[in-house]
Amino acid sequence: MALGSMIMKIRPEAENGLRTRLEQMPGVSVEEKSPQGDLILLVEAENLGALHKLSQEIEKVEGVLGLYPSYITTEDEDA
């Protein structure tokens, strides 16, 4: 299992649509909104490769300006 905490820079006017879209993505949850308007995500996937692929999908969502990992860890995964 791979887990990542990510900071998502967004267009402010796109926040409601982004939240709706992100809630539909398996393994993705919006945990917090920073005072600067960034969304803090928790992203969960089977392994690091799947986490990377899911991150790329998230970056393509309309209204996302950037997605920046702040913490990534794996559980029960061989290198």
Backbone as ProteinMPNN parsed JSONL, in Angstrom:
{"seq_chain_A": "MALGSMIMKIRPEAENGLRTRLEQMPGVSVEEKSPQGDLILLVEAENLGALHKLSQEIEKVEGVLGLYPSYITTEDEDA", "coords_chain_A": {"N_chain_A": [[0.841, -1.169, 0.0], [0.572, 2.18, -0.844], [0.802, 5.455, 0.334], [0.043, 8.885, 0.073], [0.429, 12.275, 0.943], [-0.726, 15.223, -0.378], [-0.348, 18.478, -1.76], [-2.571, 20.523, -3.361], [-2.683, 22.916, -5.762], [-5.097, 25.167, -6.843], [-7.57, 26.605, -9.118], [-9.434, 29.082, -7.696], [-12.195, 29.44, -8.294], [-12.914, 26.992, -9.219], [-13.168, 25.212, -7.169], [-15.495, 23.858, -5.987], [-16.391, 22.115, -8.053], [-14.058, 20.629, -8.385], [-13.804, 19.332, -5.894], [-16.057, 17.667, -5.998], [-15.393, 16.033, -8.204], [-13.0, 14.84, -7.299], [-13.918, 13.368, -5.102], [-15.112, 11.283, -6.404], [-13.089, 9.727, -7.282], [-11.469, 6.726, -6.69], [-9.637, 6.077, -3.744], [-8.875, 8.664, -3.194], [-9.027, 11.464, -1.103], [-10.209, 14.582, 0.098], [-8.714, 16.316, 2.551], [-8.313, 18.741, 3.879], [-8.424, 22.355, 3.714], [-6.14, 24.799, 2.968], [-5.152, 27.976, 4.477], [-4.308, 29.519, 2.35], [-5.842, 28.654, 0.293], [-5.268, 26.27, -0.931], [-5.851, 22.781, -1.579], [-5.603, 19.994, 0.551], [-4.712, 16.755, 0.055], [-5.284, 13.269, 0.636], [-3.939, 10.489, -0.728], [-4.305, 7.227, -1.832], [-3.015, 4.134, -2.879], [-2.372, 0.961, -4.509], [0.376, 0.451, -4.906], [3.597, 2.12, -5.37], [3.837, 2.721, -8.109], [1.156, 2.748, -8.966], [0.245, 4.824, -7.388], [1.644, 6.957, -8.482], [0.531, 6.97, -11.069], [-2.161, 7.567, -10.459], [-1.805, 10.103, -9.379], [-1.033, 11.489, -11.675], [-3.43, 11.382, -13.097], [-5.049, 12.941, -11.435], [-3.826, 15.438, -11.736], [-4.706, 16.163, -14.261], [-7.303, 16.97, -14.018], [-9.8, 19.389, -14.554], [-9.199, 22.673, -13.518], [-7.147, 22.216, -11.756], [-4.05, 23.45, -10.849], [-1.583, 22.604, -10.02], [0.021, 19.78, -8.502], [1.48, 18.675, -5.627], [3.507, 16.491, -3.98], [3.801, 16.027, -0.494], [4.372, 14.178, 1.374], [5.181, 10.789, 1.242], [4.649, 7.365, 1.655], [5.16, 3.841, 2.077], [3.497, 0.8, 2.834], [4.014, -2.484, 3.834], [5.306, -3.141, 1.415], [7.535, -4.427, -0.935], [10.656, -3.249, -2.067]], "CA_chain_A": [[0.0, 0.0, 0.0], [1.288, 3.448, -0.903], [0.008, 6.595, 0.789], [0.67, 10.172, -0.173], [-0.23, 13.523, 1.288], [-0.374, 16.107, -1.487], [-0.884, 19.833, -1.79], [-3.118, 20.796, -4.69], [-2.95, 24.311, -6.117], [-6.305, 25.147, -7.679], [-8.24, 27.854, -9.454], [-10.438, 29.219, -6.634], [-13.557, 29.297, -8.803], [-13.124, 25.589, -9.593], [-13.095, 24.365, -5.975], [-16.649, 22.973, -5.797], [-16.336, 21.071, -9.076], [-12.897, 19.783, -8.088], [-14.14, 18.475, -4.758], [-16.987, 16.646, -6.487], [-14.649, 15.101, -9.065], [-12.044, 14.103, -6.482], [-14.664, 12.414, -4.29], [-15.476, 10.157, -7.273], [-11.872, 8.981, -7.599], [-11.121, 5.791, -5.628], [-8.351, 6.28, -3.094], [-8.564, 10.087, -3.043], [-9.901, 12.212, -0.202], [-9.807, 15.948, 0.42], [-8.614, 16.331, 4.004], [-8.248, 20.074, 4.467], [-8.17, 23.492, 2.822], [-5.188, 25.686, 3.638], [-5.537, 29.392, 4.465], [-3.984, 30.077, 1.029], [-6.809, 28.15, -0.672], [-4.845, 24.982, -1.486], [-6.496, 21.607, -1.011], [-4.683, 18.97, 1.039], [-5.282, 15.466, -0.3], [-4.699, 11.988, 1.007], [-4.072, 9.628, -1.902], [-3.969, 5.863, -1.448], [-2.977, 3.236, -4.027], [-1.825, -0.374, -4.256], [1.842, 0.517, -4.853], [4.108, 3.425, -5.805], [3.502, 2.939, -9.516], [-0.265, 3.105, -9.037], [0.128, 6.15, -6.783], [2.135, 7.891, -9.497], [-0.475, 7.036, -12.135], [-3.317, 8.278, -9.921], [-1.398, 11.509, -9.282], [-1.088, 12.046, -13.026], [-4.852, 11.558, -13.419], [-5.532, 14.078, -10.652], [-3.281, 16.664, -12.345], [-5.425, 16.463, -15.497], [-8.653, 17.431, -13.714], [-10.025, 20.806, -14.832], [-9.1, 23.551, -12.356], [-5.922, 21.917, -11.007], [-2.881, 24.181, -11.341], [-0.399, 21.833, -9.681], [-0.125, 18.788, -7.447], [2.804, 18.577, -5.049], [3.582, 15.552, -2.852], [4.508, 16.513, 0.685], [4.776, 13.0, 2.137], [4.825, 9.521, 0.615], [5.147, 6.206, 2.387], [4.613, 2.551, 1.657], [3.295, -0.186, 3.884], [4.012, -3.872, 3.352], [5.705, -3.187, 0.01], [8.937, -4.688, -1.213], [11.242, -2.237, -2.929]], "C_chain_A": [[0.888, 1.234, 0.0], [0.331, 4.566, -0.518], [0.766, 7.876, 0.509], [-0.2, 11.312, 0.304], [0.233, 14.527, 0.234], [-1.061, 17.455, -1.346], [-1.323, 20.107, -3.217], [-3.387, 22.297, -4.836], [-4.118, 24.302, -7.099], [-6.707, 26.556, -8.108], [-9.378, 27.989, -8.439], [-11.873, 28.985, -7.113], [-13.901, 27.853, -9.157], [-13.245, 24.665, -8.382], [-14.277, 23.394, -5.844], [-16.652, 21.825, -6.793], [-15.189, 20.102, -8.839], [-13.203, 18.823, -6.946], [-15.068, 17.336, -5.194], [-16.252, 15.604, -7.301], [-13.692, 14.242, -8.246], [-12.733, 13.049, -5.617], [-15.048, 11.165, -5.087], [-14.272, 9.275, -7.596], [-11.529, 8.038, -6.443], [-9.728, 6.078, -5.066], [-7.974, 7.729, -2.853], [-9.552, 10.718, -2.067], [-9.317, 13.597, 0.032], [-9.861, 16.057, 1.937], [-8.754, 17.728, 4.6], [-8.128, 21.108, 3.362], [-7.257, 24.447, 3.582], [-5.702, 27.124, 3.618], [-5.259, 30.064, 3.112], [-4.944, 29.58, -0.05], [-6.404, 26.855, -1.331], [-5.642, 23.863, -0.829], [-5.423, 20.604, -0.603], [-5.355, 17.623, 0.829], [-4.549, 14.33, 0.381], [-4.99, 11.058, -0.16], [-3.521, 8.252, -1.544], [-4.036, 4.972, -2.69], [-2.271, 1.939, -3.642], [-0.303, -0.371, -4.088], [2.294, 1.883, -5.368], [3.781, 3.741, -7.26], [2.06, 3.382, -9.687], [-0.504, 4.487, -8.433], [0.567, 7.22, -7.775], [1.096, 8.07, -10.61], [-1.712, 7.816, -11.678], [-3.01, 9.768, -9.791], [-1.446, 12.189, -10.646], [-2.529, 12.278, -13.468], [-5.423, 12.776, -12.697], [-5.071, 15.39, -11.286], [-4.053, 17.093, -13.594], [-6.829, 17.002, -15.265], [-8.737, 18.94, -13.919], [-9.993, 21.616, -13.536], [-7.871, 23.305, -11.503], [-4.76, 22.677, -11.654], [-1.592, 23.424, -11.071], [-0.693, 20.885, -8.538], [1.275, 18.478, -6.927], [2.81, 17.617, -3.859], [4.339, 16.194, -1.687], [5.0, 15.352, 1.537], [4.299, 11.761, 1.405], [5.435, 8.392, 1.437], [4.525, 4.943, 1.808], [4.49, 1.656, 2.877], [3.322, -1.556, 3.234], [4.393, -3.986, 1.871], [7.193, -3.477, -0.088], [9.422, -3.653, -2.209], [10.905, -2.511, -4.353]], "O_chain_A": [[1.849, 1.314, 0.765], [-0.806, 4.615, -0.986], [1.983, 7.944, 0.686], [-1.414, 11.316, 0.097], [1.43, 14.667, -0.018], [-2.196, 17.555, -0.88], [-0.551, 19.945, -4.161], [-4.214, 22.865, -4.123], [-4.13, 23.533, -8.06], [-6.254, 27.553, -7.546], [-10.209, 27.087, -8.335], [-12.674, 28.387, -6.395], [-15.071, 27.533, -9.372], [-13.407, 23.456, -8.548], [-14.058, 22.205, -5.609], [-16.893, 20.678, -6.415], [-15.326, 18.9, -9.063], [-12.893, 17.635, -7.028], [-14.878, 16.185, -4.802], [-16.466, 14.407, -7.108], [-13.589, 13.038, -8.48], [-12.195, 11.959, -5.421], [-15.284, 10.107, -4.504], [-14.438, 8.18, -8.133], [-11.319, 8.501, -5.322], [-8.773, 6.293, -5.811], [-6.881, 8.01, -2.363], [-10.763, 10.532, -2.187], [-8.104, 13.768, 0.148], [-10.925, 15.91, 2.539], [-9.262, 17.878, 5.712], [-7.779, 20.789, 2.226], [-7.565, 24.853, 4.703], [-6.589, 27.455, 2.83], [-5.898, 31.058, 2.768], [-4.871, 30.034, -1.192], [-7.116, 26.369, -2.21], [-6.057, 23.975, 0.324], [-4.451, 20.394, -1.328], [-6.437, 17.373, 1.36], [-3.354, 14.417, 0.664], [-6.146, 10.862, -0.537], [-2.414, 8.13, -1.022], [-4.993, 5.043, -3.461], [-1.655, 1.842, -2.581], [0.242, -1.088, -3.248], [1.466, 2.706, -5.757], [3.485, 4.886, -7.604], [1.775, 4.291, -10.467], [-1.356, 5.236, -8.911], [-0.07, 8.267, -7.889], [0.821, 9.192, -11.037], [-2.245, 8.632, -12.429], [-3.872, 10.603, -10.065], [-1.858, 13.345, -10.749], [-2.818, 13.267, -14.141], [-6.186, 13.548, -13.277], [-5.842, 16.346, -11.364], [-4.049, 18.274, -13.942], [-7.483, 17.445, -16.21], [-7.845, 19.679, -13.502], [-10.682, 21.28, -12.572], [-7.573, 24.1, -10.612], [-4.522, 22.558, -12.855], [-0.614, 23.578, -11.803], [-1.555, 21.155, -7.703], [2.15, 18.068, -7.689], [2.184, 17.9, -2.837], [5.382, 16.821, -1.876], [5.93, 15.508, 2.328], [3.141, 11.687, 0.993], [6.59, 8.463, 1.856], [3.494, 4.988, 1.137], [5.275, 1.746, 3.821], [2.709, -1.758, 2.185], [3.86, -4.835, 1.158], [8.008, -2.852, 0.592], [8.675, -3.232, -3.093], [11.312, -1.761, -5.24]]}, "name": "protein", "num_of_chains": 1, "seq": "MALGSMIMKIRPEAENGLRTRLEQMPGVSVEEKSPQGDLILLVEAENLGALHKLSQEIEKVEGVLGLYPSYITTEDEDA"}
